[in-house]
């Protein structure tokens, strides 16, 4: 098969990029098409044949990919994919909107329908502090983006959702069925020796420091309940969170993968207060033998078992989190058992399942029968 990979954008090596890395390992000869890329900052993807759009020049100048979003649909549609039999896109924004050849199969690994266009418009405007006088213009652009996003969903032959939550959104937004495959845990992480005497004195939170991840809730809880908390990550919310942090809170900033794994392995538990479409961070924690205390909403419900590999709380409040902490303190977890639970979400298993889907749908006899479409929903 002549196969091409498509990514929305590649500014850094984060969650969605880990999926692209697994695709590159599965199909090492496949070129990676994307709108913009920050080469040299993409981990194993840097070794791939990365082909960017005409927006790359502007990205070099502006250094911010988000400001180029209005022009990305056109850039993705201009990509010439006529030489390929199979297109595999990794999409949470524009990648699924590529125009595949009429004879090709398009499999989309969907992280979510475009959240800031469909469900998080208000939060998007608040998080990026868009001035009030610009908001009507942005809202109009997002309306056009919704129409484009809905139209281009018909260019996908097979949707793969990263969680049951995303599967429900795909059905509600695009009126399409999908197959659920959670995001992968790096195979190497599952083979690192677990520490014999871990220093489980502090709780841990990991991720980009942005408002929706609710690290402010964790800091306020740590300040009030006086428990030690380490936060690994950086982002636009760093300054605000540092001002909130009390004496028991340590904001570490960016940490290397090696140091991050040590943090996981020595934490009392990972705290995960946000609603994520999927999220590989809880699985990385389990792979390092550390349980998870998470908000019981979103993709985490597919990978964490309440009372077995972690504890759920139901509201983003200090009271609800404290109830979960009290439950947690009376429970015991076996590090090796947590790792074995994470192993079912390994990179190897992820690649096997993706290959099964692509091979089964790429067979010519299946071209007329594989697409499942539900009744269309009205435009927002």
N, C-alpha and C positions, 0 to 999 in steps of 0.2 A: 504494500500500500504506500502511496505517496501521501504523506501526512503532514499537516501544518498545525502549529499551536498558536493560539491567539490569547493575548492578555490585555486587560484594560490599559494599564500603564505599569511601569517598573521603576519606581523611584527609590525603593529600598527593599531589603530582604525581610519581609514581614509574613503575616499569616497566609495571604493569597499567594505570595511568591513561593512559599513552601510547597504549595500544590503544583505550581509550575515546575519547580525543581523535581518533583516526583515524576511529572510528565516527561521531563527531559531525560530522566534516568530510564524510563520505560521506552521512549522513542528518541534515542540519542541523535539520530540523523535529521530530526524534524526541525525546521527553522521556527523561531518564535517571532511572530508579528505582534507589534504593540504600538500605541500612539507615541509614547516617549519612554526613554530608559536612562537611568543613571548608571552607566557602565562603570565597573570597578567597585560597586557597592551592592552587588546582587548575589554574593556567595557563589554557590555552584552554578547558578544561571549564567554567570559571566562567561562560562566556557561554551555556551550555546551560540548558535547563529542567530543573533538578534537583529531584526529588521524593523526600523522605526518609520514613523510617518513624517510628513512634511512639517509637523509641529515640533520636531526635535530641535530645530534651530531656535524657535521661540522659547523652548524649555531651557536651553543653555543660557539664554539671556535672562529670563524671568526667575529661574530656579524653583518655580512652584507649578506643579501640574494641575492643581485645582482650578486655577484661573483660566486654563485652556479648555475646560469642560464644554463650553458652548460650541467649540469647533471640532470636538472629538468625534461626534457621530459622522460628520462628513469625512473626516480623516480615515475612520475605520472602514467606511463604505468604499473608499477609493483604492483599497488594497487589492492587488491583482492576485487571485488565488486559483487561476484557471488550470494550473499544472497539478493540482492536488485532488486526490480521491476522497480523502477524509480530512475534516476540519474538527479540531478539538479546542473549544474555547473555555477559558476560565474567567467567569464574568460576574462582577457585582455592579457593573455600570454599562459600558458600551461594547465590550468584546463580542457579545452574542449578536450584535448588529452587523457583523461582516456579511458580505454578499457571497455566498458559496456558489461554486459552479453548479449548474443544474444536475449534473451527474454525481455530485459529491454528497457524502453524508456529513451532517453537522451535529456533533455531540457537544452539548454545553454543560460543563460543570458549573452550576449556578450557586454562588455564595449567598445571593439574595437578589430578588428584583430590586432595582435602584431605590434604596431606602429613602434618600433625601428628596426623590421625586414623588414617591407614592405615599409614604407613611411618616416621614420625619422632616417635612418641609419647615415647620416652625422651629424645631430643635436645630436644624441645619443653620437657619438664619441667626439663631441666638448663639450657637457655638462658635460660628465664624464672625460674630459681632458685625453683621452687615448693617450699615447705617440705614435708618428708617427711610430716607429719601431714595435709596437704591432698591429697597425691598419690592416695590411694585414691578420694577424691571426684572428682578431675579425671579419673582413669582411667575411672570409671563414666560420667561425662558424655561422654567421648570414645567409649565403646562405644555409647551411645545415638546419638551423632552419626554414627558409622559406619553404623548401621542406617538412619538417616534419609537419609544421603548415597547409600547404595545404592538405596534405594527411589525417591528423586527422580531418579535417572539415567534412569528410564523416562519422565520428563516431557520429555526432550530428543528431538527428531526427528533432528537432525543434529549430530554432534560434529565440531568443528574443533580439532585439537591444535596446540600451538605448537611441537612438535618430535617427532622420532621417539621420543624417550624418553617423552614424555607420551602419545603414541599407544600405546605398549606398556603403560603404566600404565592407560590407559582400557580397553584390552582385558582386562587382567588383573583390574582392580577391578570394572568395570561390565559386562564381557562385551559390549562394543560396539565397532564399527568407527568409524574417524574419518579425516578428511582432514588432512594436515599443511600448515600455512601458518606459517612462522616469523614472529616479531614484526617490526614495521617499523622502519626507520631514517627519521628525520625528513628529508623532502625538502630542507629548507633546508640541512641539514648537508652534503648532497652537492654543493651549489653554492658553498660557502665556498671562496675561493681557498686553495690549499695554500701554506704558507710556502716561500720560495725557499731559505733557508738555516736550516732548523730546528736548534734547539739540543738535539740528542739526547744529552744527558749523563746523564739519569736515567731509571730505569724508573718506571712509573706503575701504580697500582691504584685502582679506582674502585668505590664502592658503600657501602651502609649498613654501619656498623661493628657487626656482629653475629657471634656465634661461628662459625656454620656457614660463613661466607664465608672463613674461614681466613687472614685478614690477619696473624694471629700467625705463621703459617708463613713468610710473606714477610718479616716483620720479623726473625725468627730467622735466615733465610737471608741477609738484608742485613747483619745484625750479624756473622755468621760469615764471609761471603765479601767483605765490605767494598764492596758496590756501592751507589750512591745510589738511593734509593727515595722517591717521593712518593705519599702516600695521600690521595685526595680523598673526603670523606664524613664523616658523623657517625652516632652511634648509641649504644646501650647499652654497647658494648664500648670506648668511647673512652678512659676512664681506664686500663683494663688495658693497652690497646695502647700508650698513651703511656709507661707504666712500662717496657714491653718495649723501646721504641725506642732504638736506639743513635745515635751521632753522624751516621751516613749516612742516617738515616730522618727524613723530614719529614711529619708528619700535619697536613694543611691544613684539616681540618674541612669545613664546607659551602662549596661554591664555586658561583658563578653559572654558567648555561649558557655564556655567552660565554667566561668564564675556563676552564671545563672543556674547551671545544673547543680552546683554545690549549694546554692541558696535553696533550691527546691529540696534537695536531699536532707538539709538540716533544718527545715522549717517545721514548726508545730503543725501547721496546716496552711494550705493556700486559701486565701479569701478572694472570692469572685462575686462581686456585688452587682455586676452589670447584666443587661440583657443582650446576649450575642446571638447571631444567626447560628453559629456553631462554636468555634473557639477551640484551639488546640492547646491553650495554656493549661486547662484542667487535666488534660490527658498527659501532658509533659510532667505535671506534678505527680500523677499516679505512677508514671514510668520511673520516677525517682523515689518511689516508695512513700509518698506523702499524701495524706487524704485532703479532701476539698470541702470547704464550707461555701456554698454557692446559693445565689438567688435561684429559686426553683422555677425559672422561666427560660424559654429559648432553647437553643441547641444543647445546652448542658444536660437537659433531661434525657437525651439519647445516650449519653456517655457516662454519667455519674449515677450511681444507685444510692438513694437515700438510706442511711443506716448500714450500708455495706462498704461503699468506697468513699462516702462523704456524708454531709448533712446539708439539707436544704433549709433556707428561710424563705418566707413568702412575700415579704414587703421590704422595700428599700427604706427601712427605718432602723434607728439604733435599737429600739425595743425588740424588733423581730430578729435582728442580727444577734442580740444578746441572748435571746431564747435559744438560738441555734448553738451559740458558744457554750451555753450551759449544758445542752444535750451532748455536745462534743466532748466536754470534759469528763463525762461518765462513760465514754466508749473507748474501746481499744481497737487498733487497726494493725494488721500484719503487712509490713512493707513489701514482702515478696508477693503476697496475694494481690496487693494493689498493682504491682507491676504486671502480674499475669492478666489482670483485668485490662490493663492498657494494651497488652500485646495483641488483642483482637483488633485493634485499630492501628496496627503497624503499617509502615510504608510499604512493606512487601505485600500485605493483604490488600491495601488500597490499590496498588498497581495491578494486582491480579484481577480485582473486580472491575477496574476501568478497562483493562484489556479485554475481558470477557464481553463487556458491553460494546466496545468498538468493533471487535471481530464479528460478533453476532449480527450487528446491524449493518456492517459494511458488505455483507454477502449480497450480491445482486438480486437474488431471489426474494430478499426481504425488503427491497426498496419500496415496494408498493404497500406494505402491510405494517411497517413499524411505527408510523406516526399516529399518536392518539390525541385527539383534540376534543375538548369539552365545549359546551355552549359558550359563545363569546360573552364577556362582560361589557357593560356600557363604559364609555370613556368617562374619566373623572372630570 
